[in-house]
Amino acid sequence: MGDFFLEEVKSKRPKIFLEVGVFHGVTARNICELLYKIHKDDFKYIGLDLFEESEENKSEVIPNTNFSNPLKNIYFKYIKKQNPYSKEAVEDLLKKFQNNIDLIKGNSNLVLKKIDMSKVDYVFLDGGHAYETVKNDLECCLEVINSNGTILCDDYNFGHLPDVKNAIDEFVKKNNLNCHILFHGRFARIEK
């Protein structure tokens, strides 16, 4: 799945990449490595996530931050002394690209409205999976598509997440956009 995703992004050669739902930053690291190979230092990665549980985002589903690998738990708890889901841990993982990244801590329902989408040319949506959150995220990113960019949504056709599919299908129909279902229903690529 990771190779498919990176090839999909590589085919578009984005310079300004927005990821909603950074989690531990593994995808962010892979994207930064890819964009560096394509553009050297001439790229920007913007990552948005809750980065912790709080009163503001108590209604959002926070991913399970426990590792099945006990060595990873020991590494983060005793060596790094970091919560792997924290903004600081992700910044540490991406420190090689510190001049190219902008990590934003907050709820996409509030923060995406404040981001200038006019220069973003690729969005990877893998944040909140509730219908209203997916709908908000897509509406906030419509300008990217109107500027000939791409939105790639994760978890499109997972049976246990019907809200994601419903919100994407409605958004595509309402805005008369093209939607390509990729990788056995896992991703939905939305474009003009």
VODREN-449185 format. One record per residue (C-alpha): residue number from 1; x, y, z. Coordinates in steps of 0.05 Angstrom, whole numbers. Layout:
N
(NUM,(X,Y,Z))
...
This chain:
192
(1,(0,0,0))
(2,(56,49,17))
(3,(90,41,-51))
(4,(24,50,-87))
(5,(10,114,-48))
(6,(80,143,-61))
(7,(75,127,-136))
(8,(7,161,-137))
(9,(36,224,-106))
(10,(99,221,-149))
(11,(57,221,-213))
(12,(30,290,-194))
(13,(98,319,-172))
(14,(67,367,-121))
(15,(108,424,-92))
(16,(61,443,-35))
(17,(31,382,0))
(18,(-21,385,55))
(19,(-34,324,99))
(20,(-95,324,145))
(21,(-84,269,196))
(22,(-9,264,209))
(23,(-13,213,266))
(24,(59,189,281))
(25,(88,224,220))
(26,(110,162,180))
(27,(72,183,118))
(28,(98,254,128))
(29,(169,229,129))
(30,(159,187,66))
(31,(126,245,30))
(32,(183,293,49))
(33,(234,243,25))
(34,(197,236,-41))
(35,(188,311,-51))
(36,(261,322,-35))
(37,(281,272,-89))
(38,(236,309,-139))
(39,(247,382,-120))
(40,(308,383,-73))
(41,(294,438,-22))
(42,(240,472,-65))
(43,(178,440,-32))
(44,(132,452,27))
(45,(98,400,71))
(46,(41,423,115))
(47,(15,373,166))
(48,(-48,383,207))
(49,(-68,339,265))
(50,(-99,341,335))
(51,(-33,314,362))
(52,(-66,299,430))
(53,(-131,289,465))
(54,(-161,352,494))
(55,(-227,384,511))
(56,(-229,418,443))
(57,(-226,352,406))
(58,(-258,303,454))
(59,(-311,285,402))
(60,(-258,264,352))
(61,(-232,193,350))
(62,(-159,193,370))
(63,(-120,137,338))
(64,(-92,82,382))
(65,(-22,106,399))
(66,(1,40,428))
(67,(51,0,387))
(68,(44,-75,380))
(69,(120,-77,378))
(70,(144,-73,451))
(71,(211,-44,429))
(72,(177,17,399))
(73,(140,27,464))
(74,(206,24,503))
(75,(240,71,452))
(76,(188,126,458))
(77,(174,119,532))
(78,(244,111,560))
(79,(294,133,507))
(80,(258,189,470))
(81,(213,205,529))
(82,(160,228,479))
(83,(89,212,462))
(84,(96,186,390))
(85,(31,223,373))
(86,(57,290,398))
(87,(75,348,352))
(88,(145,347,382))
(89,(156,274,365))
(90,(134,285,293))
(91,(178,348,288))
(92,(236,305,313))
(93,(221,252,260))
(94,(220,306,206))
(95,(279,348,232))
(96,(319,333,168))
(97,(266,375,131))
(98,(254,427,185))
(99,(259,485,134))
(100,(206,452,90))
(101,(153,433,140))
(102,(98,468,177))
(103,(62,425,229))
(104,(-4,454,254))
(105,(-37,429,317))
(106,(-112,434,317))
(107,(-179,408,294))
(108,(-188,409,219))
(109,(-260,433,228))
(110,(-231,499,254))
(111,(-160,503,226))
(112,(-170,487,152))
(113,(-212,549,143))
(114,(-151,591,162))
(115,(-101,558,114))
(116,(-87,592,47))
(117,(-105,537,-2))
(118,(-88,579,-64))
(119,(-17,550,-69))
(120,(-30,479,-44))
(121,(-29,430,-102))
(122,(-40,364,-67))
(123,(-81,345,-6))
(124,(-80,278,29))
(125,(-142,272,74))
(126,(-136,220,129))
(127,(-161,260,189))
(128,(-228,255,224))
(129,(-274,202,194))
(130,(-341,229,218))
(131,(-387,252,161))
(132,(-387,326,182))
(133,(-311,327,189))
(134,(-298,295,121))
(135,(-349,342,90))
(136,(-316,403,122))
(137,(-246,381,102))
(138,(-267,371,29))
(139,(-304,437,25))
(140,(-244,473,55))
(141,(-199,441,2))
(142,(-243,455,-58))
(143,(-198,512,-79))
(144,(-141,462,-89))
(145,(-182,425,-141))
(146,(-206,490,-173))
(147,(-131,506,-183))
(148,(-121,439,-218))
(149,(-94,405,-156))
(150,(-112,337,-127))
(151,(-145,311,-64))
(152,(-131,239,-45))
(153,(-176,212,9))
(154,(-157,151,51))
(155,(-206,98,77))
(156,(-257,111,21))
(157,(-292,44,18))
(158,(-280,12,85))
(159,(-345,-21,109))
(160,(-337,4,180))
(161,(-329,77,157))
(162,(-390,92,113))
(163,(-388,166,132))
(164,(-323,176,93))
(165,(-352,146,29))
(166,(-418,183,36))
(167,(-385,251,46))
(168,(-338,241,-13))
(169,(-393,217,-60))
(170,(-437,277,-42))
(171,(-379,326,-50))
(172,(-359,298,-118))
(173,(-431,300,-143))
(174,(-446,369,-116))
(175,(-384,400,-147))
(176,(-386,359,-212))
(177,(-316,331,-201))
(178,(-280,268,-224))
(179,(-268,214,-173))
(180,(-224,154,-185))
(181,(-228,96,-135))
(182,(-159,66,-127))
(183,(-124,8,-93))
(184,(-184,-38,-82))
(185,(-228,19,-56))
(186,(-177,44,-5))
(187,(-167,113,-37))
(188,(-210,163,-74))
(189,(-172,212,-119))
(190,(-213,275,-133))
(191,(-196,322,-189))
(192,(-229,368,-240))
